[in-house]
Amino acid sequence: MAKEKPKDVTIAQNRRARHEFHVDERIEAGVSLMGWEVKSLREGKAQLVDAYAVVKRGEVFLFGALIQPLLSASTHVVPEAQRTRKLLLKREEIDRLVGAVERKGFTLIPLSLYWKANKVKVELGLARGKQEHDKRANEKERDWQRDKQRIMRAKNPKG
């Protein structure tokens, strides 16, 4: 009997996005890919560090996502690692995103790239940029939570 694979497997995450932005809403979108890109994603060769999404002419595109081509890529295809990729969303979702990005000043940031039922999906975050004092406040809160856990463990040595 063959092993059953997990349904959602993360390919790449953009951890820096959670540090740099307040993510208000998350949206799942499909990604239009070429064959060599799918093979490369199966090997886990993707990065979302400097990636962002833009709405142009009623369509959403992913810029700056790096998918490294495999050495065994086809000889007749010239792979471009950082090409612009089209994101697949419904018209209502695109219209809502246009309103949020253009009128309310939000940014579309890819948070993660993952497999879902043999299809590649990207999780977009509708986000606002953080100010420097916001980052410091988050760091203080994280440190306090860590210290609080240490104090609680010291009071309760059993576990």
Secondary structure per residue as TSV (DSSP state, phi and psi in degrees):
chain	resnum	aa	ss	phi	psi
A	1	M	-	360.0	131.3
A	2	A	-	-76.2	150.6
A	3	K	-	-72.0	142.2
A	4	E	-	-89.1	129.0
A	5	K	-	-81.7	148.4
A	6	P	-	-65.5	149.4
A	7	K	S	-71.0	-48.4
A	8	D	E	-108.9	113.4
A	9	V	E	-118.3	123.7
A	10	T	E	-75.6	132.0
A	11	I	E	-93.6	-50.0
A	12	A	E	-149.5	149.1
A	13	Q	E	-125.8	151.1
A	14	N	-	-107.0	85.6
A	15	R	H	-70.6	-29.5
A	16	R	H	-66.3	-27.8
A	17	A	H	-62.3	-38.5
A	18	R	H	-70.0	-23.8
A	19	H	H	-83.2	-36.1
A	20	E	H	-89.7	-19.2
A	21	F	E	-134.7	153.1
A	22	H	E	-90.1	116.0
A	23	V	E	-91.2	114.5
A	24	D	E	-89.6	-35.7
A	25	E	E	-146.0	148.8
A	26	R	E	-118.0	138.4
A	27	I	E	-131.6	136.5
A	28	E	E	-96.9	132.5
A	29	A	E	-135.9	148.0
A	30	G	E	-80.5	162.7
A	31	V	E	-125.7	132.1
A	32	S	-	-85.3	116.1
A	33	L	-	-126.2	160.5
A	34	M	-	-93.4	166.3
A	35	G	H	-59.7	-43.5
A	36	W	H	-65.6	-29.6
A	37	E	H	-70.0	-39.0
A	38	V	H	-64.2	-42.8
A	39	K	H	-63.0	-40.5
A	40	S	H	-67.3	-38.7
A	41	L	H	-65.9	-33.3
A	42	R	H	-62.8	-28.8
A	43	E	T	-84.8	-7.4
A	44	G	T	81.3	26.6
A	45	K	-	-97.8	69.2
A	46	A	E	-140.1	149.7
A	47	Q	E	-138.9	140.7
A	48	L	-	-118.5	15.9
A	49	V	T	-58.0	-51.7
A	50	D	T	-102.9	19.5
A	51	A	-	-84.5	152.7
A	52	Y	E	-154.3	163.0
A	53	A	E	-116.8	146.1
A	54	V	E	-133.9	142.6
A	55	V	E	-98.1	119.0
A	56	K	E	-131.1	129.4
A	57	R	T	48.1	42.3
A	58	G	T	77.5	12.4
A	59	E	E	-129.7	156.0
A	60	V	E	-110.0	132.4
A	61	F	E	-124.5	148.4
A	62	L	E	-104.0	119.8
A	63	F	E	-109.1	144.9
A	64	G	S	80.2	1.0
A	65	A	-	-75.9	129.0
A	66	L	E	-100.8	118.1
A	67	I	E	-119.9	108.3
A	68	Q	-	-71.6	129.4
A	69	P	-	-70.9	147.7
A	70	L	-	-75.6	154.8
A	71	L	T	-66.1	-28.5
A	72	S	T	-91.5	24.5
A	73	A	-	-65.9	160.4
A	74	S	-	-60.6	147.9
A	75	T	T	-77.6	-23.9
A	76	H	T	-92.3	-1.8
A	77	V	-	-110.7	130.6
A	78	V	-	-96.9	104.1
A	79	P	-	-74.2	137.4
A	80	E	-	-117.2	113.0
A	81	A	T	-66.4	-34.2
A	82	Q	T	-115.2	37.5
A	83	R	-	-70.4	160.6
A	84	T	-	-77.0	130.4
A	85	R	E	-117.0	139.1
A	86	K	E	-80.9	136.9
A	87	L	E	-99.7	141.9
A	88	L	E	-103.1	110.5
A	89	L	-	-134.6	160.5
A	90	K	-	-76.5	155.1
A	91	R	H	-57.6	-41.1
A	92	E	H	-63.0	-40.3
A	93	E	H	-65.3	-41.8
A	94	I	H	-63.0	-44.0
A	95	D	H	-61.9	-39.9
A	96	R	H	-66.3	-39.4
A	97	L	H	-66.7	-38.5
A	98	V	H	-59.6	-44.8
A	99	G	H	-61.5	-42.8
A	100	A	H	-70.4	-39.8
A	101	V	H	-75.0	-45.4
A	102	E	H	-80.9	-39.6
A	103	R	H	-94.0	-37.9
A	104	K	S	-98.6	-5.7
A	105	G	-	79.7	25.7
A	106	F	-	-83.3	166.2
A	107	T	E	-125.0	144.8
A	108	L	E	-97.4	116.1
A	109	I	E	-120.7	129.3
A	110	P	E	-74.1	126.5
A	111	L	E	-95.3	-39.7
A	112	S	E	-155.4	159.0
A	113	L	E	-122.6	128.5
A	114	Y	E	-151.4	164.6
A	115	W	E	-91.1	138.2
A	116	K	E	-141.6	108.9
A	117	A	T	53.1	52.5
A	118	N	T	63.5	18.2
A	119	K	E	-123.5	146.7
A	120	V	E	-88.3	128.2
A	121	K	E	-122.0	151.4
A	122	V	E	-121.0	136.3
A	123	E	E	-95.6	113.5
A	124	L	E	-94.0	142.9
A	125	G	E	-113.0	129.4
A	126	L	E	-85.7	109.0
A	127	A	E	-132.7	158.5
A	128	R	E	-116.5	146.0
A	129	G	E	-69.1	144.7
A	130	K	-	-89.5	147.4
A	131	Q	-	-86.4	166.9
A	132	E	H	-61.2	-38.8
A	133	H	H	-69.0	-28.2
A	134	D	H	-65.4	-41.4
A	135	K	H	-64.3	-40.5
A	136	R	H	-65.8	-39.5
A	137	A	H	-63.8	-41.2
A	138	N	H	-63.2	-39.9
A	139	E	H	-65.4	-41.9
A	140	K	H	-61.4	-44.2
A	141	E	H	-62.6	-43.7
A	142	R	H	-62.5	-43.2
A	143	D	H	-63.8	-41.3
A	144	W	H	-63.4	-42.0
A	145	Q	H	-62.5	-39.9
A	146	R	H	-65.1	-45.1
A	147	D	H	-63.7	-39.2
A	148	K	H	-62.0	-40.7
A	149	Q	H	-64.3	-40.4
A	150	R	H	-63.2	-42.8
A	151	I	H	-63.2	-43.1
A	152	M	H	-65.5	-38.1
A	153	R	H	-66.8	-37.0
A	154	A	H	-67.3	-35.2
A	155	K	H	-75.1	-31.4
A	156	N	-	-118.5	85.2
A	157	P	T	-70.5	-14.7
A	158	K	T	-70.8	-28.9
A	159	G	-	153.6	360.0
